Amino acid sequence: MQDDDTLAGFRAETRAWLEANCPPEMRQPVATEDDICWGGRNAQFSSDAQRLWLQRMAARGWTVPAWPRDYGGGGLSPEQAKVLAQEMRALGCRPPLSSFGIWMLGPALLKFGTEAQKLEHLPPIARGEIRWCQGYSEPGAGSDLAALQTRAEDHGDHFIVSGQKIWTSYADKADWIFCLVRTDPRASKHTGISFVLFDMASAGVSTRPILLISGKSPFCETFFDQVRVDKRNLVGQAGAGWTVAKYLLTHEREMISAIGDRAAPTPLGRTALALVGADAQGRLADPLLRAQIAEFEIDEAAFRALLARFGEVARAGQAHPAFSSVLKYYGAELNKRRHELLMAAGGSDALEWESARSQQGHAARAWLRTKGNSIEGGTSEVQLNVVAKRILELPGA
């Protein structure tokens, strides 16, 4: 724990650095998916400012401020990382990098990876050089993920992987995949699974996009046909991948729970005011919508405080292992509410689908996309079952 004077000094230095180094374009709210920087071998930057912002933040290790410096991070204490997040929010800074490597794989490697794996994979993640995707769900293994059938046959110094994954977000754009495979078909359901990493450019890997009702989608079907995976890319022990998978799932659920907070730095009330207009007293002109947004923003503030509190408890090793299900469920519902209210504020204009004025139906497509928040990372029904059984300890049916 750092004293107040030290932390105050860090805050002042951080604020000054951000003001001097965050380009003005990177202080504007995200309007379309092009405004989000995903990095990768074939990264497509929407502007020179977006590229510069990533480079500057990565150079300080502030894309992953709490990771150790040896792995590309900033080496900040939890208190310093919290100050950095607060100052970025105050200035309206966009996140310099969005990454499944940061949100999911990185924490798993920090806990379960070998030193060689950490040094090979974590710095490129921090610099935005490699884009990752997640190979978990299969056509016959969604909520019951442990029923997965993608197999990895042992060939001495490598595995041969064959099978199929589905709902693989951005698989067609990813450079590498972290993947659950069955290495021992004779073992019990959960103990025959291993966690492996491999390059999406490997021979035998192919992807096929899945379109949604919104007209576009990040999701893909992913196919593995005799893909060679070196054993040095096995994370943890063979057959013990379920332990790694569960740990990573907690971070995925936390990531999904915070999706609205990351994607919408501008308060909902301010956005609605620009769409609806103000009354004679400067308030949102629609009194019913005004009350609904006030209720939402109270709930949003309370949830943000809960996320911060959970982070502190987790770092102290005192968090309930199933509490991420609470965060995932409520965060998903909150994000759906946000977009319902944005659609209400936009009125009939928000229903436009292809016009330039509506940015090709950005509001409507984003609203439709949020319906998937209650499915991905474990359905809301599954999360409620986890809460009932593991936190509330209610009796089974």
N, C-alpha and C positions, 0 to 999 in steps of 0.2 A: 504494500500500500504506500503510495507516494503522498508527501505532505502537500497541503493546499498551495503553498508558495511555489513549489516546484511544478505542480500541475498548472498553476496560473501562468507561469512562464512558458511552459510548453504550449498552452492554449494561444498565447499572444504570438509566439513564433509560428505556430501552425496557421493561424488566421492570416498573418502577413504573407506567408508563403503561398497560401491558396489564392489570396487576392492578387498576388503578382504573377502566378503561374497558371491559374485556371482560365483558359480563353473565354471571352464573353459568350461565344456560341455554346460553350459547354455549361453555361449557367441558365440555359433555357430549358423548359420542361420538354421531356421526350414527346414528340408528336407522332412519329411512325416508327416501325421496327428498324428502319434504316438509321435511326438515331441511337440505336443500341450497338455498342462495340462488343463483338464476340471474339475478335482476334483469330488466330489460326494461321496455318501455312499460307492459305490463300485469302487472307483477311481483305475485306473490301470496306474501306473507310468512307464514310459519307462526306468527309471534309478533311482538309489539312489540320483543322483544329482538333478533330476527333483523334487523329493519329498522334498529334503533338501532346494532347492531354494524357493518352495512354503512355507514351514514352516518358513523360515527366514523372508521372505517378509510379510507373514501374521502376524507374531509376532510383526512387526513394524507398522502394519496397512497399509502397502504400496501396497497391492493388490488393495485397494481403498483409495488412499492417501488423497483425499479431503473429504471423509466422516467423520462425527464426531467420536471421539474416543469411545463414548458410544455405537456406533453401529458397532464397529470393524474396523473403519477407522484410518487413520493416523492423522487426524485433521490438515492437512497442509493447508496453505493459497493457493489461486490460483497461486500466483507467485512461491511458493515453489513446488507445484505439477508440474508446468511447468519446473522448474529446474530439478526435479527428472526425468521427461520424457527425457529431453535433455541429462542428464548424462547417463541414461540407453542406449539411442541411441548411444552415443559416445563410450560406452564400448561394444556395441553389445549385451546387455542383452536381453534375451527373456522375454516376459511378463510371470510372474510367474503363472498366472491363466487366462484362457479364460472362460467367464461365461455370459449367458443371464441374470443371476441374477444381475451381475454388470452392464451390458450395458443397460438393459431394466427395469427389475422389481425394482431394487434398487432405481433408481431415482423416479419411480412412488410411491413407499412406502414412501420415504422421504417426498414427497409432500402431499400424500393423506392418508397414513396409520395412524392408531392409534399408540400411544406410545407402547402399548402391541404388536402390529404387528411388529413394527420396532425392538423391543428388541428380539422378537422371531425369526425373519427371517433374519435380516441384518447381525448380527455377523456370523452365519453359512455360509452365502454367502461369506463374506469377508475371511473366513478361508478355503473356498473351500470344505466345508463339505456337502453341499446340491447342487445338480445340477438341474437347472430349465429348463422347456420347455414352449413354448408359444402356447396356444390354441385359435387361432383367426380364420384363414380361414376355410371354410367349402366347400363341393362340390358345393353348390349353392350360396356361399358367399365368393368371392375372392376379386376382386377390389371393389365390392359393399359389403363391410364387414358388414354394418349395416343390411343386409338382413339375417343375421345368424338366425338359427332355433334351435340350441341346447337350450333346455329348463331347467329351474330350478324351480321346484314346491315348494311352501312354506309349510313346515311342522312344523311350530312353531319355535323351536330352531335350525332347520336345513333345508337345501334344499335337494331335490332329483333331481339329474342332469341326463338327458338322451339326447343322440344325437351323432354327429360325427364331428370330426375336420380332416383337411387334410393338407399336407405339414408341419406337426409338426416336426420341426428339432430336431433330437436326442430324440424323445419321448421314444424310446425303451431303452434309457440309463438314462433318467431323473428320479429324485427322486420326484419332485413336479412340478405342472403345474400352471401357471397363465392363467385364462380362461375367455372368454366372454360368457355369457349365457343370455338367454331371461327369465326374471323373471315376466314380465307382457305382455302377448301376445295381450292384448287389447289396450295397449298404442301405441303411434305413433312409427314409425320405430326406431328412435334413442333413445327415452326415456324409452323404456321397457327393456333396456340392463343393466346387472350388471357385476361386475368384481370380481371374486372369486378365491381363492387359495385352492388347495387340493393335497393330497399325491397321487402319481401315483401307490402306493401299495394298494390303497383303493379297496374294493370289487366292481367289475363292470367295472373297467378300463382295456382296452386291446389295444395293438398296433400291427400294421402290416407294416413292412418296404416297401418303394416304391423304386424300382431300377430305375436308370437313364441310359442313353446311355453310361455313363462313366464306367458302370459296378458295381458301388456302389453309395450309396446316404445316406445323413443324414436324409432324409425325411421319414415320417411315416403317415399312417392313424391311427387315434386315436378314439376309441369308448368308449362311456359312457353308461352303462346299469344300471340305478337306483343307481347311486353313491351318497352316503350320504356326504354332505358338511356342516359342522357346520357354523352357521351364524357369529361366531367370525372371520371367514376367508373371510367375505365380505369386500372388500376394498372400502371405500367411502359409499355413500348411495345406497340403492336398487333402481334400475332404473336410476342411474346416472353414470353407468359404461362407457358410451361413452366418457364422459369427461376424465376419467382415461385412456381409450384406446387411445384417440387422443394424450394425453401427452406422453404416452409410445411410440406411433408410431414415434414421432419426434426423440426419442432417438434410436429407431431401425434404422431409416433411416440414422442418423448420424453414427451409428455402421457399417452399410453396406457401407457407403461412405468411411470409413477409413479401409476397409478390406485389401486392397492391402498394405497399410502402415504397418499394424500390421503383416501381413503374410510374408513380404519381407523386412527385415531390411537391406539386402545387396543391394547396388545400382545396378540397372539393367545393367548398362554399365560394371561393374565389373564381373557380372555373365556371360554376353555375351562374354567378353574377354576370360574367361576360356573355353568357348565352341567353339568359332570361332578362337581364336589365334590373335596375334598381327602382324602388318607389321614392316618394318625395323625401323620405327620411334616410335614404341611402341604403336601405335594406333590400334583400332579394325580393323582387316584386311579387312572387307567388308565395303567399303565406303558408300554404300547406307544404310545399316543397321546402320552404325555409325551415319549418319544424322538423321535417324528415332529415334534412341535411345536418341540422344541429344535433339531433339524436345520433346520427351516424358518426359525426366528428367526435362526440363524447366517447362513443364506443371505440373508435379508432385510436384515440389518445390513451384510453385504458389498455387497449391491446398492445400498443407500442410500449407502454410501461411494463406490461406483463412479459413481453419479449426481452426487454432489458433485464428484468429481474431474473428471468429464467437463465439468461446468459451468465449472470453472476453466480447463481446457484450451481449451474453446470460446471463452471470453472472451479468451484469449491468442492466438486465431487459429491454434491448433496442432492442432485436432481433425481426425481423419479424417472427410471428409464423409459416409461411409457408416456411421459408428459408431452412428448413431441406430437402425440396423437391429438391432444387437446389443442395445441397450437395449429396443427395442420387443419383440423376441422373448422375451428373458428376463423382462422385466417382466410380459408377458402370462402366461407360464407360471407365474410366481411368484404372481400374483393368482389364477389357477385353483387352485393348490395351497392357498392360504389358504382359499378357500371349500370345497374338498374336506374340509379338516381341520375347518372349522366345522360342516359337515354331520355328520362323524363324531362330533364332540363333542356335537352336539345329539341324536344317536340318532334314535329313531323320532319324537320330538317335532319334529325338524327337517323331517320330511316332511309336516307339517300344511300345508294349502293355503289354507284360507279362515277359520280361526278367529280370534277376537279375541286369544286368548292368543299366537298365533304372528304377530300383526300382519299378518294376511292372507297368511300363508306367506312372510314377508319373507326368511327364510334360504334356503328352497328356490328362490324366484324369483331372488334375487341369485346363487345358485350357478349356475342355468341361464343367467343373463345373462352370466356370465364366459366362457362358451364362445365368445361373440362376440369376446372380446379377441384371439383368435388369427386373426380374419378382418379386423376393421376396421383401417383405417390401413395396409393391405397384409398379406396372409396370412402366416402363419408360414413357409410354404414359400417365398414370395417373399423374405422377409427372410433366410432361410438361403441362398438363391441369391445374394443381394447380398453376404452375408458371405463366401461361398465365392469369388466372383469378384473382388470389389473390395478385400477386406481380406486374405484368405488367398492370393489370386491363384492359385487352383487352375485347372488346365486344364479347358476345356469338354469335354462328352461327345463 
